[in-house]
Amino acid sequence: MHAKENKKDEGHTKLFADGFGRHLTNPELIQTTAMKRQKKLELEAEKAKRKSDREAHAKAKAKADVQWEKIKADHEKALEEWRLECNRMRAEGT
């Protein structure tokens, strides 16, 4: 609960990590900002990939479920035919 309430804001970058002021044209600051931007883009790409993987997995699962239901129905039909055949053979006395 504590972690949920005190979650860090991902979208906010801290430009002045050590608390001292800097020129916004400082090469270090520009490089740090570019690295953070690149990391954010990578995280977004990973998130999109996970989403597409989840969707593909859901589609595959739905397809497998449909096939499984068909297999079960075919099995029940074959089982019923077998039972009828057994009853017929018992009635004939074989």
Biopython code that builds the backbone (N, CA, C, O; Angstrom):
import numpy as np
from Bio.PDB.StructureBuilder import StructureBuilder

atoms = [
    (1, "MET", "N", (0.831, -1.183, 0.000)),
    (1, "MET", "CA", (0.000, 0.000, 0.000)),
    (1, "MET", "C", (0.881, 1.253, 0.000)),
    (1, "MET", "O", (0.600, 2.218, -0.711)),
    (2, "HIS", "N", (1.939, 1.228, 0.798)),
    (2, "HIS", "CA", (2.835, 2.375, 0.872)),
    (2, "HIS", "C", (3.464, 2.663, -0.485)),
    (2, "HIS", "O", (3.564, 3.818, -0.897)),
    (3, "ALA", "N", (3.885, 1.613, -1.176)),
    (3, "ALA", "CA", (4.502, 1.787, -2.491)),
    (3, "ALA", "C", (3.502, 2.349, -3.491)),
    (3, "ALA", "O", (3.858, 3.162, -4.345)),
    (4, "LYS", "N", (2.259, 1.917, -3.385)),
    (4, "LYS", "CA", (1.232, 2.400, -4.306)),
    (4, "LYS", "C", (0.943, 3.884, -4.070)),
    (4, "LYS", "O", (0.764, 4.644, -5.022)),
    (5, "GLU", "N", (0.898, 4.289, -2.812)),
    (5, "GLU", "CA", (0.601, 5.682, -2.496)),
    (5, "GLU", "C", (1.773, 6.605, -2.787)),
    (5, "GLU", "O", (1.570, 7.757, -3.169)),
    (6, "ASN", "N", (2.985, 6.121, -2.615)),
    (6, "ASN", "CA", (4.178, 6.961, -2.764)),
    (6, "ASN", "C", (4.955, 6.599, -4.026)),
    (6, "ASN", "O", (6.185, 6.534, -4.010)),
    (7, "LYS", "N", (4.248, 6.370, -5.092)),
    (7, "LYS", "CA", (4.853, 5.988, -6.353)),
    (7, "LYS", "C", (5.558, 7.191, -6.967)),
    (7, "LYS", "O", (5.039, 8.308, -6.952)),
    (8, "LYS", "N", (6.761, 6.942, -7.514)),
    (8, "LYS", "CA", (7.509, 8.021, -8.148)),
    (8, "LYS", "C", (6.875, 8.373, -9.488)),
    (8, "LYS", "O", (6.320, 7.515, -10.174)),
    (9, "ASP", "N", (6.965, 9.616, -9.839)),
    (9, "ASP", "CA", (6.465, 10.061, -11.129)),
    (9, "ASP", "C", (7.508, 9.730, -12.185)),
    (9, "ASP", "O", (8.638, 10.212, -12.112)),
    (10, "GLU", "N", (7.141, 8.914, -13.166)),
    (10, "GLU", "CA", (8.071, 8.476, -14.193)),
    (10, "GLU", "C", (8.368, 9.579, -15.203)),
    (10, "GLU", "O", (9.493, 9.675, -15.695)),
    (11, "GLY", "N", (7.403, 10.390, -15.513)),
    (11, "GLY", "CA", (7.566, 11.368, -16.577)),
    (11, "GLY", "C", (8.364, 12.590, -16.197)),
    (11, "GLY", "O", (8.707, 13.388, -17.070)),
    (12, "HIS", "N", (8.667, 12.766, -14.944)),
    (12, "HIS", "CA", (9.376, 13.956, -14.506)),
    (12, "HIS", "C", (10.871, 13.675, -14.409)),
    (12, "HIS", "O", (11.301, 12.791, -13.668)),
    (13, "THR", "N", (11.649, 14.429, -15.160)),
    (13, "THR", "CA", (13.091, 14.256, -15.093)),
    (13, "THR", "C", (13.661, 15.269, -14.128)),
    (13, "THR", "O", (13.194, 16.404, -14.036)),
    (14, "LYS", "N", (14.668, 14.840, -13.419)),
    (14, "LYS", "CA", (15.326, 15.717, -12.472)),
    (14, "LYS", "C", (16.588, 16.238, -13.154)),
    (14, "LYS", "O", (17.570, 15.509, -13.292)),
    (15, "LEU", "N", (16.560, 17.482, -13.572)),
    (15, "LEU", "CA", (17.683, 18.029, -14.311)),
    (15, "LEU", "C", (18.881, 18.311, -13.412)),
    (15, "LEU", "O", (20.028, 18.150, -13.828)),
    (16, "PHE", "N", (18.616, 18.719, -12.214)),
    (16, "PHE", "CA", (19.695, 19.088, -11.315)),
    (16, "PHE", "C", (19.768, 18.068, -10.191)),
    (16, "PHE", "O", (19.254, 18.294, -9.096)),
    (17, "ALA", "N", (20.409, 16.948, -10.473)),
    (17, "ALA", "CA", (20.419, 15.821, -9.547)),
    (17, "ALA", "C", (21.132, 16.142, -8.242)),
    (17, "ALA", "O", (20.695, 15.702, -7.179)),
    (18, "ASP", "N", (22.211, 16.894, -8.303)),
    (18, "ASP", "CA", (22.957, 17.169, -7.077)),
    (18, "ASP", "C", (22.513, 18.448, -6.379)),
    (18, "ASP", "O", (23.067, 18.808, -5.340)),
    (19, "GLY", "N", (21.541, 19.124, -6.922)),
    (19, "GLY", "CA", (20.988, 20.299, -6.272)),
    (19, "GLY", "C", (21.648, 21.609, -6.668)),
    (19, "GLY", "O", (21.187, 22.678, -6.269)),
    (20, "PHE", "N", (22.712, 21.542, -7.442)),
    (20, "PHE", "CA", (23.386, 22.758, -7.861)),
    (20, "PHE", "C", (22.858, 23.195, -9.221)),
    (20, "PHE", "O", (22.436, 22.372, -10.033)),
    (21, "GLY", "N", (22.889, 24.502, -9.452)),
    (21, "GLY", "CA", (22.414, 25.023, -10.721)),
    (21, "GLY", "C", (23.397, 24.719, -11.840)),
    (21, "GLY", "O", (24.591, 24.542, -11.596)),
    (22, "ARG", "N", (22.900, 24.661, -13.050)),
    (22, "ARG", "CA", (23.734, 24.408, -14.221)),
    (22, "ARG", "C", (23.207, 25.230, -15.384)),
    (22, "ARG", "O", (22.044, 25.633, -15.415)),
    (23, "HIS", "N", (24.085, 25.462, -16.325)),
    (23, "HIS", "CA", (23.643, 26.085, -17.567)),
    (23, "HIS", "C", (22.928, 25.032, -18.386)),
    (23, "HIS", "O", (23.381, 23.890, -18.463)),
    (24, "LEU", "N", (21.835, 25.396, -18.987)),
    (24, "LEU", "CA", (21.076, 24.438, -19.770)),
    (24, "LEU", "C", (21.776, 24.067, -21.073)),
    (24, "LEU", "O", (21.343, 23.153, -21.775)),
    (25, "THR", "N", (22.860, 24.776, -21.397)),
    (25, "THR", "CA", (23.636, 24.439, -22.586)),
    (25, "THR", "C", (24.854, 23.595, -22.235)),
    (25, "THR", "O", (25.667, 23.296, -23.110)),
    (26, "ASN", "N", (24.992, 23.211, -20.987)),
    (26, "ASN", "CA", (26.104, 22.376, -20.547)),
    (26, "ASN", "C", (26.035, 21.027, -21.278)),
    (26, "ASN", "O", (24.981, 20.390, -21.285)),
    (27, "PRO", "N", (27.133, 20.588, -21.887)),
    (27, "PRO", "CA", (27.121, 19.309, -22.623)),
    (27, "PRO", "C", (26.716, 18.114, -21.750)),
    (27, "PRO", "O", (26.039, 17.204, -22.228)),
    (28, "GLU", "N", (27.119, 18.110, -20.491)),
    (28, "GLU", "CA", (26.733, 17.018, -19.589)),
    (28, "GLU", "C", (25.222, 16.969, -19.412)),
    (28, "GLU", "O", (24.615, 15.900, -19.469)),
    (29, "LEU", "N", (24.627, 18.126, -19.198)),
    (29, "LEU", "CA", (23.187, 18.206, -19.002)),
    (29, "LEU", "C", (22.451, 17.778, -20.265)),
    (29, "LEU", "O", (21.453, 17.062, -20.184)),
    (30, "ILE", "N", (22.922, 18.199, -21.413)),
    (30, "ILE", "CA", (22.302, 17.830, -22.677)),
    (30, "ILE", "C", (22.408, 16.323, -22.884)),
    (30, "ILE", "O", (21.447, 15.684, -23.312)),
    (31, "GLN", "N", (23.566, 15.756, -22.583)),
    (31, "GLN", "CA", (23.760, 14.320, -22.739)),
    (31, "GLN", "C", (22.860, 13.540, -21.777)),
    (31, "GLN", "O", (22.247, 12.546, -22.166)),
    (32, "THR", "N", (22.784, 13.991, -20.524)),
    (32, "THR", "CA", (21.932, 13.322, -19.539)),
    (32, "THR", "C", (20.466, 13.370, -19.961)),
    (32, "THR", "O", (19.744, 12.379, -19.852)),
    (33, "THR", "N", (20.041, 14.525, -20.442)),
    (33, "THR", "CA", (18.656, 14.673, -20.886)),
    (33, "THR", "C", (18.379, 13.767, -22.083)),
    (33, "THR", "O", (17.319, 13.146, -22.161)),
    (34, "ALA", "N", (19.322, 13.692, -23.007)),
    (34, "ALA", "CA", (19.143, 12.835, -24.176)),
    (34, "ALA", "C", (19.095, 11.364, -23.761)),
    (34, "ALA", "O", (18.306, 10.593, -24.307)),
    (35, "MET", "N", (19.932, 10.971, -22.799)),
    (35, "MET", "CA", (19.923, 9.581, -22.324)),
    (35, "MET", "C", (18.596, 9.249, -21.656)),
    (35, "MET", "O", (18.048, 8.167, -21.869)),
    (36, "LYS", "N", (18.074, 10.168, -20.853)),
    (36, "LYS", "CA", (16.795, 9.925, -20.197)),
    (36, "LYS", "C", (15.669, 9.831, -21.221)),
    (36, "LYS", "O", (14.769, 9.003, -21.085)),
    (37, "ARG", "N", (15.720, 10.676, -22.243)),
    (37, "ARG", "CA", (14.712, 10.637, -23.298)),
    (37, "ARG", "C", (14.789, 9.301, -24.043)),
    (37, "ARG", "O", (13.762, 8.695, -24.348)),
    (38, "GLN", "N", (16.024, 8.843, -24.336)),
    (38, "GLN", "CA", (16.205, 7.562, -25.029)),
    (38, "GLN", "C", (15.684, 6.408, -24.173)),
    (38, "GLN", "O", (15.043, 5.492, -24.688)),
    (39, "LYS", "N", (15.957, 6.451, -22.873)),
    (39, "LYS", "CA", (15.491, 5.400, -21.973)),
    (39, "LYS", "C", (13.959, 5.373, -21.930)),
    (39, "LYS", "O", (13.347, 4.305, -21.894)),
    (40, "LYS", "N", (13.354, 6.556, -21.933)),
    (40, "LYS", "CA", (11.899, 6.636, -21.915)),
    (40, "LYS", "C", (11.316, 6.029, -23.192)),
    (40, "LYS", "O", (10.315, 5.315, -23.141)),
    (41, "LEU", "N", (11.943, 6.314, -24.338)),
    (41, "LEU", "CA", (11.484, 5.745, -25.602)),
    (41, "LEU", "C", (11.628, 4.221, -25.601)),
    (41, "LEU", "O", (10.755, 3.510, -26.100)),
    (42, "GLU", "N", (12.738, 3.722, -25.037)),
    (42, "GLU", "CA", (12.930, 2.271, -24.952)),
    (42, "GLU", "C", (11.865, 1.627, -24.070)),
    (42, "GLU", "O", (11.344, 0.562, -24.400)),
    (43, "LEU", "N", (11.544, 2.265, -22.956)),
    (43, "LEU", "CA", (10.517, 1.729, -22.062)),
    (43, "LEU", "C", (9.155, 1.697, -22.749)),
    (43, "LEU", "O", (8.396, 0.740, -22.592)),
    (44, "GLU", "N", (8.849, 2.743, -23.508)),
    (44, "GLU", "CA", (7.586, 2.773, -24.242)),
    (44, "GLU", "C", (7.540, 1.685, -25.305)),
    (44, "GLU", "O", (6.496, 1.069, -25.519)),
    (45, "ALA", "N", (8.677, 1.442, -25.980)),
    (45, "ALA", "CA", (8.734, 0.387, -26.992)),
    (45, "ALA", "C", (8.543, -0.989, -26.347)),
    (45, "ALA", "O", (7.836, -1.842, -26.884)),
    (46, "GLU", "N", (9.185, -1.194, -25.185)),
    (46, "GLU", "CA", (9.016, -2.463, -24.466)),
    (46, "GLU", "C", (7.557, -2.656, -24.047)),
    (46, "GLU", "O", (7.020, -3.760, -24.128)),
    (47, "LYS", "N", (6.932, -1.581, -23.605)),
    (47, "LYS", "CA", (5.537, -1.654, -23.189)),
    (47, "LYS", "C", (4.641, -2.024, -24.371)),
    (47, "LYS", "O", (3.738, -2.849, -24.235)),
    (48, "ALA", "N", (4.892, -1.415, -25.524)),
    (48, "ALA", "CA", (4.101, -1.729, -26.715)),
    (48, "ALA", "C", (4.326, -3.178, -27.139)),
    (48, "ALA", "O", (3.386, -3.849, -27.564)),
    (49, "LYS", "N", (5.558, -3.667, -27.028)),
    (49, "LYS", "CA", (5.856, -5.057, -27.377)),
    (49, "LYS", "C", (5.139, -6.016, -26.433)),
    (49, "LYS", "O", (4.578, -7.020, -26.872)),
    (50, "ARG", "N", (5.158, -5.709, -25.138)),
    (50, "ARG", "CA", (4.447, -6.560, -24.171)),
    (50, "ARG", "C", (2.956, -6.590, -24.478)),
    (50, "ARG", "O", (2.321, -7.639, -24.369)),
    (51, "LYS", "N", (2.399, -5.456, -24.858)),
    (51, "LYS", "CA", (0.974, -5.389, -25.181)),
    (51, "LYS", "C", (0.660, -6.249, -26.407)),
    (51, "LYS", "O", (-0.317, -6.998, -26.410)),
    (52, "SER", "N", (1.489, -6.138, -27.442)),
    (52, "SER", "CA", (1.239, -6.940, -28.639)),
    (52, "SER", "C", (1.444, -8.427, -28.341)),
    (52, "SER", "O", (0.730, -9.267, -28.888)),
    (53, "ASP", "N", (2.410, -8.760, -27.483)),
    (53, "ASP", "CA", (2.612, -10.162, -27.090)),
    (53, "ASP", "C", (1.404, -10.694, -26.331)),
    (53, "ASP", "O", (0.973, -11.825, -26.556)),
    (54, "ARG", "N", (0.855, -9.875, -25.428)),
    (54, "ARG", "CA", (-0.341, -10.286, -24.683)),
    (54, "ARG", "C", (-1.516, -10.526, -25.621)),
    (54, "ARG", "O", (-2.252, -11.500, -25.470)),
    (55, "GLU", "N", (-1.686, -9.632, -26.590)),
    (55, "GLU", "CA", (-2.787, -9.778, -27.544)),
    (55, "GLU", "C", (-2.609, -11.029, -28.396)),
    (55, "GLU", "O", (-3.574, -11.752, -28.646)),
    (56, "ALA", "N", (-1.378, -11.290, -28.845)),
    (56, "ALA", "CA", (-1.116, -12.485, -29.650)),
    (56, "ALA", "C", (-1.364, -13.744, -28.818)),
    (56, "ALA", "O", (-1.921, -14.722, -29.316)),
    (57, "HIS", "N", (-0.951, -13.714, -27.557)),
    (57, "HIS", "CA", (-1.166, -14.857, -26.673)),
    (57, "HIS", "C", (-2.663, -15.086, -26.452)),
    (57, "HIS", "O", (-3.122, -16.229, -26.432)),
    (58, "ALA", "N", (-3.411, -14.015, -26.287)),
    (58, "ALA", "CA", (-4.860, -14.139, -26.080)),
    (58, "ALA", "C", (-5.537, -14.732, -27.317)),
    (58, "ALA", "O", (-6.434, -15.567, -27.197)),
    (59, "LYS", "N", (-5.104, -14.299, -28.505)),
    (59, "LYS", "CA", (-5.679, -14.845, -29.739)),
    (59, "LYS", "C", (-5.356, -16.330, -29.864)),
    (59, "LYS", "O", (-6.223, -17.130, -30.216)),
    (60, "ALA", "N", (-4.116, -16.694, -29.577)),
    (60, "ALA", "CA", (-3.722, -18.098, -29.667)),
    (60, "ALA", "C", (-4.495, -18.941, -28.665)),
    (60, "ALA", "O", (-4.905, -20.059, -28.974)),
    (61, "LYS", "N", (-4.694, -18.407, -27.466)),
    (61, "LYS", "CA", (-5.433, -19.130, -26.437)),
    (61, "LYS", "C", (-6.892, -19.315, -26.858)),
    (61, "LYS", "O", (-7.461, -20.391, -26.673)),
    (62, "ALA", "N", (-7.485, -18.286, -27.414)),
    (62, "ALA", "CA", (-8.879, -18.388, -27.877)),
    (62, "ALA", "C", (-8.998, -19.431, -28.985)),
    (62, "ALA", "O", (-9.956, -20.204, -29.013)),
    (63, "LYS", "N", (-8.039, -19.454, -29.887)),
    (63, "LYS", "CA", (-8.056, -20.435, -30.975)),
    (63, "LYS", "C", (-7.909, -21.853, -30.412)),
    (63, "LYS", "O", (-8.602, -22.774, -30.842)),
    (64, "ALA", "N", (-7.001, -22.016, -29.448)),
    (64, "ALA", "CA", (-6.808, -23.332, -28.827)),
    (64, "ALA", "C", (-8.055, -23.760, -28.062)),
    (64, "ALA", "O", (-8.412, -24.938, -28.068)),
    (65, "ASP", "N", (-8.717, -22.817, -27.408)),
    (65, "ASP", "CA", (-9.946, -23.137, -26.678)),
    (65, "ASP", "C", (-11.042, -23.625, -27.620)),
    (65, "ASP", "O", (-11.771, -24.563, -27.294)),
    (66, "VAL", "N", (-11.161, -22.996, -28.779)),
    (66, "VAL", "CA", (-12.160, -23.417, -29.764)),
    (66, "VAL", "C", (-11.849, -24.837, -30.235)),
    (66, "VAL", "O", (-12.743, -25.677, -30.334)),
    (67, "GLN", "N", (-10.574, -25.096, -30.524)),
    (67, "GLN", "CA", (-10.183, -26.440, -30.952)),
    (67, "GLN", "C", (-10.452, -27.460, -29.848)),
    (67, "GLN", "O", (-10.921, -28.564, -30.125)),
    (68, "TRP", "N", (-10.157, -27.096, -28.599)),
    (68, "TRP", "CA", (-10.373, -28.001, -27.479)),
    (68, "TRP", "C", (-11.854, -28.329, -27.325)),
    (68, "TRP", "O", (-12.210, -29.483, -27.088)),
    (69, "GLU", "N", (-12.710, -27.335, -27.458)),
    (69, "GLU", "CA", (-14.152, -27.575, -27.361)),
    (69, "GLU", "C", (-14.618, -28.518, -28.472)),
    (69, "GLU", "O", (-15.467, -29.377, -28.235)),
    (70, "LYS", "N", (-14.074, -28.368, -29.673)),
    (70, "LYS", "CA", (-14.423, -29.261, -30.779)),
    (70, "LYS", "C", (-13.961, -30.683, -30.473)),
    (70, "LYS", "O", (-14.698, -31.641, -30.705)),
    (71, "ILE", "N", (-12.756, -30.820, -29.959)),
    (71, "ILE", "CA", (-12.238, -32.151, -29.607)),
    (71, "ILE", "C", (-13.118, -32.799, -28.540)),
    (71, "ILE", "O", (-13.441, -33.983, -28.632)),
    (72, "LYS", "N", (-13.502, -32.023, -27.534)),
    (72, "LYS", "CA", (-14.363, -32.566, -26.475)),
    (72, "LYS", "C", (-15.720, -33.010, -27.033)),
    (72, "LYS", "O", (-16.235, -34.067, -26.670)),
    (73, "ALA", "N", (-16.288, -32.187, -27.920)),
    (73, "ALA", "CA", (-17.592, -32.533, -28.505)),
    (73, "ALA", "C", (-17.480, -33.800, -29.348)),
    (73, "ALA", "O", (-18.348, -34.670, -29.278)),
    (74, "ASP", "N", (-16.414, -33.910, -30.143)),
    (74, "ASP", "CA", (-16.208, -35.112, -30.954)),
    (74, "ASP", "C", (-16.038, -36.339, -30.066)),
    (74, "ASP", "O", (-16.555, -37.410, -30.381)),
    (75, "HIS", "N", (-15.326, -36.191, -28.975)),
    (75, "HIS", "CA", (-15.106, -37.301, -28.050)),
    (75, "HIS", "C", (-16.420, -37.739, -27.405)),
    (75, "HIS", "O", (-16.694, -38.934, -27.296)),
    (76, "GLU", "N", (-17.221, -36.780, -26.984)),
    (76, "GLU", "CA", (-18.518, -37.109, -26.383)),
    (76, "GLU", "C", (-19.406, -37.842, -27.385)),
    (76, "GLU", "O", (-20.113, -38.782, -27.022)),
    (77, "LYS", "N", (-19.368, -37.411, -28.643)),
    (77, "LYS", "CA", (-20.160, -38.064, -29.683)),
    (77, "LYS", "C", (-19.680, -39.505, -29.894)),
    (77, "LYS", "O", (-20.491, -40.427, -29.981)),
    (78, "ALA", "N", (-18.364, -39.691, -29.976)),
    (78, "ALA", "CA", (-17.811, -41.034, -30.165)),
    (78, "ALA", "C", (-18.111, -41.924, -28.958)),
    (78, "ALA", "O", (-18.392, -43.112, -29.111)),
    (79, "LEU", "N", (-18.051, -41.349, -27.775)),
    (79, "LEU", "CA", (-18.346, -42.102, -26.562)),
    (79, "LEU", "C", (-19.809, -42.552, -26.538)),
    (79, "LEU", "O", (-20.111, -43.683, -26.158)),
    (80, "GLU", "N", (-20.702, -41.667, -26.942)),
    (80, "GLU", "CA", (-22.124, -42.012, -26.976)),
    (80, "GLU", "C", (-22.386, -43.120, -28.011)),
    (80, "GLU", "O", (-23.159, -44.043, -27.758)),
    (81, "GLU", "N", (-21.739, -43.016, -29.165)),
    (81, "GLU", "CA", (-21.876, -44.072, -30.178)),
    (81, "GLU", "C", (-21.356, -45.406, -29.640)),
    (81, "GLU", "O", (-21.966, -46.450, -29.871)),
    (82, "TRP", "N", (-20.249, -45.372, -28.936)),
    (82, "TRP", "CA", (-19.682, -46.593, -28.356)),
    (82, "TRP", "C", (-20.647, -47.204, -27.331)),
    (82, "TRP", "O", (-20.854, -48.418, -27.313)),
    (83, "ARG", "N", (-21.232, -46.356, -26.484)),
    (83, "ARG", "CA", (-22.192, -46.857, -25.487)),
    (83, "ARG", "C", (-23.405, -47.500, -26.164)),
    (83, "ARG", "O", (-23.872, -48.555, -25.736)),
    (84, "LEU", "N", (-23.909, -46.862, -27.218)),
    (84, "LEU", "CA", (-25.043, -47.431, -27.949)),
    (84, "LEU", "C", (-24.663, -48.778, -28.562)),
    (84, "LEU", "O", (-25.452, -49.723, -28.535)),
    (85, "GLU", "N", (-23.463, -48.861, -29.107)),
    (85, "GLU", "CA", (-22.994, -50.120, -29.686)),
    (85, "GLU", "C", (-22.871, -51.203, -28.614)),
    (85, "GLU", "O", (-23.247, -52.352, -28.848)),
    (86, "CYS", "N", (-22.345, -50.841, -27.431)),
    (86, "CYS", "CA", (-22.230, -51.797, -26.323)),
    (86, "CYS", "C", (-23.612, -52.286, -25.886)),
    (86, "CYS", "O", (-23.805, -53.482, -25.670)),
    (87, "ASN", "N", (-24.563, -51.379, -25.756)),
    (87, "ASN", "CA", (-25.925, -51.746, -25.363)),
    (87, "ASN", "C", (-26.579, -52.641, -26.415)),
    (87, "ASN", "O", (-27.276, -53.594, -26.065)),
    (88, "ARG", "N", (-26.362, -52.346, -27.694)),
    (88, "ARG", "CA", (-26.908, -53.157, -28.770)),
    (88, "ARG", "C", (-26.324, -54.568, -28.723)),
    (88, "ARG", "O", (-27.047, -55.549, -28.897)),
    (89, "MET", "N", (-25.017, -54.666, -28.489)),
    (89, "MET", "CA", (-24.369, -55.974, -28.440)),
    (89, "MET", "C", (-24.839, -56.781, -27.219)),
    (89, "MET", "O", (-24.995, -58.000, -27.296)),
    (90, "ARG", "N", (-25.060, -56.093, -26.103)),
    (90, "ARG", "CA", (-25.573, -56.781, -24.909)),
    (90, "ARG", "C", (-26.984, -57.317, -25.186)),
    (90, "ARG", "O", (-27.337, -58.428, -24.789)),
    (91, "ALA", "N", (-27.769, -56.501, -25.871)),
    (91, "ALA", "CA", (-29.138, -56.911, -26.180)),
    (91, "ALA", "C", (-29.152, -58.122, -27.115)),
    (91, "ALA", "O", (-30.029, -58.979, -27.005)),
    (92, "GLU", "N", (-28.196, -58.193, -28.025)),
    (92, "GLU", "CA", (-28.104, -59.333, -28.937)),
    (92, "GLU", "C", (-27.504, -60.559, -28.254)),
    (92, "GLU", "O", (-27.658, -61.681, -28.737)),
    (93, "GLY", "N", (-26.821, -60.343, -27.131)),
    (93, "GLY", "CA", (-26.245, -61.444, -26.376)),
    (93, "GLY", "C", (-24.867, -61.843, -26.840)),
    (93, "GLY", "O", (-24.461, -62.984, -26.615)),
    (94, "THR", "N", (-24.143, -60.974, -27.464)),
    (94, "THR", "CA", (-22.774, -61.308, -27.898)),
    (94, "THR", "C", (-21.742, -60.863, -26.910)),
    (94, "THR", "O", (-20.549, -61.070, -27.129)),
]
sb = StructureBuilder()
sb.init_structure("model")
sb.init_model(0)
sb.init_chain("A")
sb.init_seg("    ")
for serial, (resi, resn, name, xyz) in enumerate(atoms, 1):
    if name == "N":
        sb.init_residue(resn, " ", resi, " ")
    sb.init_atom(name, np.array(xyz, "f"), 0.0, 1.0, " ", f" {name:<3s}", serial, name[0])
structure = sb.get_structure()
